Amino acid sequence: MTLIQHQLRKNSLITLAGTVGVGKSTLTKTLANALGFEPAFEKVDGNPYLEDYYHDFKKWSFHLQIYFLAERFKQQKRMYETGSGYVQDRSIYEDVGIFAKIQYDNGNMSDRDYNTYHSLFAAMVMSPYFPKPDVLIYIDGELPRIIERIKERGREMEINTPHSYWEDLYVRYKQWISSFEVCPILHLDIDAYDCHDPESVSAIVSAIERLQAEPELQYLKL
């Protein structure tokens, strides 16, 4: 992707959010290249709890979510310290508002552990190393289209996941974004843009610029 001239602050943080399969990682790479920013991805390798978690959700869900929370905070700290612009694949707010809550609602996390988890997150948010995103890009689409994309990328664990889980996750994302007020939201439909089309990417960049330049504008949909 050719570098796009833009008016965003050089230390801008653009965070992508959305359910599994909507294309966050692809758009993260595309926007980072177009803006001349650094991409920031989830750490998926070396997780010491993941294998145990899949053998016993109830025993290990708290440990797994604490690990994800710690890794996300370390990523936030690194981004803050460099002073560079970043495009971030998935937000810490999703970890707290969606994935930890799923574990709690399904009985895999006790009241005590869930409250401890939330207290830790609250302490992290108060840290000077925890910059809020300038814009959160929420990627959405019709559930059948998202399921289709999950199947197309062929990850066995995802393909074998019950359809009811994807339905639950989809509904939770709808509810979560409807009450999200941390920063302005750019709402993208998965079929309304093309990462391989410079004009499409340019339109996304222009929308991000507008949201950053107009503080009174808190929501924009392309």
C-alpha contacts under 8 A as a table, 3 or more apart, distances in Angstrom:
res1	aa1	res2	aa2	distance
1	M	30	T	6.56
1	M	33	N	6.15
1	M	34	A	5.82
1	M	196	H	7.67
1	M	198	P	7.25
2	T	33	N	7.33
2	T	34	A	5.87
2	T	198	P	7.77
3	L	33	N	6.44
3	L	34	A	4.38
3	L	35	L	6.03
3	L	36	G	6.47
4	I	34	A	5.24
4	I	35	L	5.87
4	I	202	S	7.20
5	Q	35	L	7.39
6	H	35	L	7.20
6	H	205	V	7.52
6	H	206	S	7.88
6	H	209	E	7.50
7	Q	209	E	6.50
8	L	12	S	6.66
8	L	209	E	5.88
8	L	212	Q	7.35
9	R	12	S	5.27
9	R	85	G	7.67
10	K	83	G	7.94
10	K	84	S	6.23
10	K	85	G	5.35
11	N	83	G	5.38
11	N	84	S	4.59
11	N	85	G	4.06
11	N	86	Y	7.23
12	S	84	S	7.37
12	S	85	G	4.71
12	S	86	Y	6.37
12	S	133	P	7.59
12	S	134	D	6.17
13	L	85	G	5.85
13	L	86	Y	4.98
13	L	87	V	6.06
13	L	88	Q	7.29
13	L	132	K	7.71
13	L	133	P	4.99
13	L	134	D	5.45
13	L	135	V	7.08
14	I	86	Y	6.18
14	I	87	V	4.74
14	I	88	Q	6.12
14	I	133	P	5.76
14	I	134	D	5.94
14	I	135	V	5.22
14	I	136	L	6.05
14	I	137	I	7.27
15	T	87	V	5.74
15	T	88	Q	4.56
15	T	89	D	6.28
15	T	90	R	6.40
15	T	91	S	6.26
15	T	133	P	6.10
15	T	134	D	7.98
15	T	135	V	6.45
15	T	136	L	4.85
15	T	137	I	6.08
16	L	24	K	6.22
16	L	28	T	7.24
16	L	87	V	7.47
16	L	88	Q	5.99
16	L	89	D	5.27
16	L	90	R	5.15
16	L	91	S	6.74
16	L	136	L	5.75
16	L	137	I	4.71
16	L	138	Y	6.05
16	L	139	I	7.41
17	A	24	K	6.94
17	A	89	D	7.13
17	A	90	R	4.93
17	A	91	S	6.24
17	A	94	E	7.43
17	A	136	L	6.94
17	A	137	I	6.06
17	A	138	Y	4.87
17	A	139	I	6.27
18	G	22	V	6.48
18	G	24	K	7.07
18	G	90	R	7.44
18	G	138	Y	5.65
18	G	139	I	5.10
18	G	140	D	6.33
18	G	173	Y	7.03
19	T	22	V	6.23
19	T	139	I	7.89
19	T	140	D	7.62
19	T	169	L	6.86
19	T	170	Y	6.48
19	T	173	Y	6.76
20	V	23	G	7.88
20	V	146	I	7.98
20	V	150	I	7.50
21	G	24	K	7.73
21	G	146	I	5.90
21	G	147	I	7.35
21	G	149	R	5.92
21	G	150	I	5.06
22	V	139	I	6.40
22	V	140	D	6.69
22	V	141	G	7.59
22	V	146	I	6.10
22	V	149	R	7.40
22	V	190	I	6.52
23	G	26	T	5.42
23	G	27	L	6.29
23	G	139	I	7.81
23	G	190	I	7.73
24	K	27	L	5.31
24	K	28	T	5.97
24	K	89	D	6.06
24	K	90	R	7.37
24	K	139	I	7.41
25	S	28	T	4.96
25	S	29	K	6.35
25	S	41	F	7.46
25	S	89	D	5.95
26	T	29	K	5.37
26	T	30	T	6.27
26	T	195	C	7.57
27	L	30	T	4.91
27	L	31	L	5.93
27	L	195	C	6.46
28	T	31	L	5.42
28	T	32	A	6.01
28	T	39	P	6.33
28	T	40	A	7.95
28	T	87	V	5.83
28	T	88	Q	6.57
28	T	89	D	5.98
29	K	32	A	5.23
29	K	33	N	6.21
29	K	39	P	6.26
29	K	87	V	7.97
30	T	33	N	5.36
30	T	34	A	6.16
30	T	195	C	6.38
30	T	201	V	7.99
31	L	34	A	4.92
31	L	35	L	5.91
31	L	37	F	7.87
31	L	87	V	6.97
31	L	201	V	7.43
31	L	205	V	7.91
32	A	35	L	5.32
32	A	36	G	5.74
32	A	37	F	4.68
32	A	38	E	5.66
32	A	39	P	5.51
32	A	86	Y	7.00
32	A	87	V	5.69
33	N	36	G	5.23
33	N	37	F	6.57
33	N	38	E	7.88
34	A	37	F	7.83
34	A	201	V	7.92
36	G	85	G	7.89
37	F	84	S	7.07
37	F	85	G	4.82
37	F	86	Y	5.10
37	F	87	V	6.64
38	E	84	S	7.34
38	E	85	G	6.20
38	E	86	Y	4.71
38	E	87	V	6.26
39	P	86	Y	5.67
39	P	87	V	4.93
39	P	88	Q	5.97
39	P	89	D	7.63
40	A	75	Q	7.76
40	A	86	Y	6.68
40	A	87	V	6.08
40	A	88	Q	4.60
40	A	89	D	6.01
41	F	88	Q	6.20
41	F	89	D	5.03
41	F	90	R	7.66
42	E	72	R	7.70
42	E	89	D	6.53
42	E	90	R	7.26
43	K	71	E	7.33
44	V	47	N	6.47
47	N	50	L	5.79
47	N	67	Y	7.92
48	P	51	E	7.49
49	Y	52	D	5.41
49	Y	53	Y	5.91
49	Y	60	W	7.06
49	Y	63	H	6.96
49	Y	64	L	5.60
50	L	53	Y	5.03
50	L	54	Y	6.51
50	L	64	L	6.77
51	E	54	Y	5.47
51	E	55	H	6.75
52	D	55	H	5.21
52	D	56	D	6.30
52	D	60	W	6.68
53	Y	56	D	5.17
53	Y	57	F	5.06
53	Y	58	K	7.98
53	Y	59	K	7.38
53	Y	60	W	4.95
53	Y	61	S	6.21
53	Y	64	L	7.09
54	Y	57	F	6.01
56	D	59	K	5.58
56	D	60	W	6.30
57	F	60	W	5.51
57	F	61	S	5.42
57	F	108	N	6.11
58	K	61	S	5.86
58	K	107	G	7.24
58	K	108	N	4.10
58	K	109	M	6.50
59	K	62	F	7.58
59	K	108	N	7.35
60	W	63	H	5.27
60	W	64	L	6.11
61	S	64	L	5.07
61	S	65	Q	6.15
61	S	103	Q	6.75
61	S	108	N	6.28
61	S	109	M	6.52
62	F	65	Q	5.26
62	F	66	I	6.14
62	F	108	N	7.91
62	F	109	M	6.08
62	F	113	D	6.61
62	F	114	Y	7.67
62	F	117	Y	7.94
63	H	66	I	5.20
63	H	67	Y	6.20
64	L	67	Y	5.12
64	L	68	F	6.35
65	Q	68	F	5.05
65	Q	69	L	6.07
65	Q	95	D	7.62
65	Q	100	A	6.42
66	I	69	L	4.99
66	I	70	A	6.12
66	I	117	Y	6.94
67	Y	70	A	5.20
67	Y	71	E	6.21
68	F	71	E	5.17
68	F	72	R	6.08
68	F	95	D	7.67
69	L	72	R	5.15
69	L	73	F	6.18
69	L	92	I	7.03
69	L	95	D	7.21
69	L	121	F	7.59
70	A	73	F	5.14
70	A	74	K	6.24
71	E	74	K	5.14
71	E	75	Q	6.26
72	R	75	Q	5.05
72	R	76	Q	6.28
72	R	92	I	6.21
73	F	76	Q	4.97
73	F	77	K	6.21
73	F	92	I	7.83
73	F	124	M	7.24
73	F	130	F	7.49
74	K	77	K	5.04
74	K	78	R	6.24
75	Q	78	R	5.16
75	Q	79	M	6.26
76	Q	79	M	5.22
76	Q	80	Y	6.19
76	Q	129	Y	6.66
76	Q	130	F	5.90
76	Q	131	P	7.27
77	K	80	Y	5.12
77	K	81	E	6.18
77	K	129	Y	4.96
77	K	130	F	6.55
78	R	81	E	5.21
78	R	82	T	6.35
79	M	82	T	5.48
79	M	83	G	6.64
79	M	84	S	6.91
79	M	86	Y	7.22
80	Y	83	G	5.62
80	Y	84	S	7.77
80	Y	129	Y	5.93
80	Y	130	F	7.31
80	Y	131	P	6.88
81	E	129	Y	7.71
88	Q	91	S	7.22
90	R	94	E	7.20
91	S	94	E	5.57
91	S	95	D	7.09
92	I	95	D	5.10
92	I	96	V	6.55
93	Y	96	V	5.24
93	Y	97	G	5.80
93	Y	98	I	7.97
94	E	97	G	5.07
94	E	98	I	5.22
94	E	99	F	6.60
95	D	98	I	5.84
95	D	99	F	5.05
95	D	100	A	5.97
96	V	99	F	6.30
96	V	100	A	5.34
96	V	101	K	6.80
96	V	118	H	7.46
96	V	121	F	7.74
97	G	100	A	6.72
97	G	101	K	6.11
97	G	176	W	6.80
98	I	101	K	5.24
98	I	102	I	6.10
98	I	169	L	7.83
98	I	172	R	6.56
98	I	173	Y	7.14
98	I	176	W	7.28
99	F	102	I	5.13
99	F	103	Q	6.60
100	A	103	Q	5.22
100	A	104	Y	6.36
100	A	114	Y	7.79
101	K	104	Y	4.89
101	K	105	D	5.92
102	I	105	D	5.14
102	I	106	N	6.02
103	Q	106	N	5.23
103	Q	107	G	6.37
103	Q	108	N	4.99
103	Q	109	M	5.75
104	Y	107	G	5.25
104	Y	108	N	5.59
104	Y	109	M	4.60
104	Y	110	S	6.66
104	Y	111	D	7.68
104	Y	114	Y	6.70
105	D	108	N	7.51
105	D	109	M	7.92
106	N	109	M	7.83
107	G	110	S	6.88
109	M	113	D	6.13
109	M	114	Y	6.12
110	S	113	D	5.23
110	S	114	Y	6.02
111	D	114	Y	5.13
111	D	115	N	6.00
112	R	115	N	5.29
112	R	116	T	6.18
113	D	116	T	5.03
113	D	117	Y	6.07
114	Y	117	Y	5.04
114	Y	118	H	6.29
115	N	118	H	5.11
115	N	119	S	6.15
116	T	119	S	5.06
116	T	120	L	6.24
117	Y	120	L	5.25
117	Y	121	F	6.35
118	H	121	F	5.04
118	H	122	A	6.16
119	S	122	A	5.10
119	S	123	A	6.31
120	L	123	A	5.16
120	L	124	M	6.32
121	F	124	M	5.03
121	F	125	V	6.29
122	A	125	V	5.23
122	A	126	M	6.61
123	A	126	M	5.38
123	A	127	S	6.82
124	M	127	S	5.31
124	M	130	F	6.90
125	V	130	F	5.77
126	M	130	F	7.18
127	S	130	F	5.54
128	P	131	P	7.07
132	K	182	V	7.07
132	K	183	C	7.06
133	P	136	L	6.33
133	P	182	V	7.88
133	P	183	C	6.31
134	D	183	C	6.28
134	D	184	P	7.04
134	D	212	Q	6.49
135	V	183	C	5.93
135	V	184	P	5.16
135	V	185	I	5.84
135	V	186	L	6.93
135	V	208	I	6.75
135	V	211	L	7.06
135	V	212	Q	7.10
136	L	183	C	6.64
136	L	184	P	6.25
136	L	185	I	4.91
136	L	186	L	6.17
137	I	185	I	5.83
137	I	186	L	4.68
137	I	187	H	5.97
137	I	188	L	7.08
138	Y	177	I	7.88
138	Y	185	I	6.71
138	Y	186	L	6.05
138	Y	187	H	4.89
138	Y	188	L	6.08
139	I	187	H	6.10
139	I	188	L	4.81
139	I	189	D	5.84
139	I	190	I	6.42
140	D	187	H	7.35
140	D	188	L	6.12
140	D	189	D	4.95
140	D	190	I	5.98
141	G	145	R	6.90
141	G	146	I	6.69
141	G	189	D	5.13
141	G	190	I	5.44
141	G	191	D	7.28
142	E	145	R	5.44
142	E	146	I	6.42
143	L	146	I	5.01
143	L	147	I	6.14
143	L	167	E	7.53
143	L	170	Y	7.14
144	P	147	I	5.09
144	P	148	E	6.12
145	R	148	E	4.99
145	R	149	R	6.36
146	I	149	R	5.11
146	I	150	I	6.30
147	I	150	I	5.05
147	I	151	K	6.33
147	I	166	W	7.80
148	E	151	K	5.23
148	E	152	E	6.19
149	R	152	E	4.91
149	R	153	R	6.43
150	I	153	R	5.60
150	I	154	G	6.82
150	I	155	R	7.65
150	I	158	E	7.03
150	I	159	I	7.10
151	K	154	G	5.24
151	K	155	R	7.45
151	K	158	E	7.80
151	K	159	I	5.96
154	G	158	E	7.76
154	G	159	I	6.81
155	R	158	E	5.44
155	R	159	I	6.17
156	E	159	I	5.05
156	E	160	N	6.10
157	M	160	N	5.34
157	M	161	T	6.34
158	E	161	T	5.11
161	T	165	Y	6.99
161	T	166	W	7.97
162	P	165	Y	5.60
162	P	166	W	7.27
163	H	166	W	5.36
163	H	167	E	6.40
164	S	167	E	5.01
164	S	168	D	6.13
165	Y	168	D	5.09
165	Y	169	L	6.11
166	W	169	L	5.02
166	W	170	Y	5.96
167	E	170	Y	5.09
167	E	171	V	6.30
168	D	171	V	5.29
168	D	172	R	6.17
169	L	172	R	5.06
169	L	173	Y	6.22
170	Y	173	Y	5.29
170	Y	174	K	6.49
171	V	174	K	5.13
171	V	175	Q	6.34
172	R	175	Q	5.09
172	R	176	W	5.96
173	Y	176	W	4.95
173	Y	177	I	6.06
174	K	177	I	5.58
174	K	178	S	6.30
175	Q	178	S	5.31
175	Q	179	S	6.94
176	W	179	S	5.71
176	W	180	F	6.31
177	I	180	F	4.94
180	F	183	C	7.80
181	E	184	P	7.30
183	C	218	Q	7.16
184	P	211	L	6.53
184	P	217	L	7.11
184	P	218	Q	4.23
184	P	219	Y	5.69
185	I	211	L	7.97
185	I	218	Q	6.08
185	I	219	Y	4.81
185	I	220	L	6.37
186	L	207	A	7.34
186	L	208	I	7.13
186	L	211	L	7.88
186	L	219	Y	6.01
186	L	220	L	4.98
186	L	221	K	5.75
186	L	222	L	7.60
187	H	219	Y	7.47
187	H	220	L	6.09
187	H	221	K	4.48
187	H	222	L	6.37
188	L	192	A	6.92
188	L	193	Y	7.67
188	L	221	K	6.10
188	L	222	L	5.56
189	D	192	A	5.16
189	D	193	Y	7.27
189	D	222	L	7.28
190	I	193	Y	6.48
191	D	194	D	7.65
192	A	222	L	7.11
193	Y	197	D	7.98
193	Y	200	S	5.57
193	Y	201	V	7.43
194	D	197	D	5.34
194	D	200	S	5.86
194	D	201	V	7.13
195	C	198	P	7.47
195	C	200	S	7.05
195	C	201	V	6.21
196	H	201	V	7.92
197	D	200	S	5.28
197	D	201	V	6.39
198	P	201	V	5.12
198	P	202	S	5.96
199	E	202	S	4.95
199	E	203	A	6.22
200	S	203	A	5.19
200	S	204	I	6.61
201	V	204	I	5.12
201	V	205	V	6.33
202	S	205	V	5.03
202	S	206	S	6.16
203	A	206	S	5.09
203	A	207	A	6.26
204	I	207	A	5.10
204	I	208	I	6.31
204	I	222	L	7.78
205	V	208	I	5.09
205	V	209	E	6.21
206	S	209	E	5.04
206	S	210	R	6.24
207	A	210	R	5.08
207	A	211	L	6.30
207	A	220	L	7.49
208	I	211	L	5.19
208	I	212	Q	6.25
209	E	212	Q	5.21
209	E	213	A	6.04
210	R	213	A	5.08
210	R	214	E	5.92
211	L	214	E	5.41
211	L	215	P	6.78
211	L	217	L	6.03
211	L	218	Q	6.92
211	L	219	Y	7.76
211	L	220	L	7.67
212	Q	215	P	6.51
214	E	217	L	5.53
215	P	218	Q	7.08
217	L	220	L	7.62
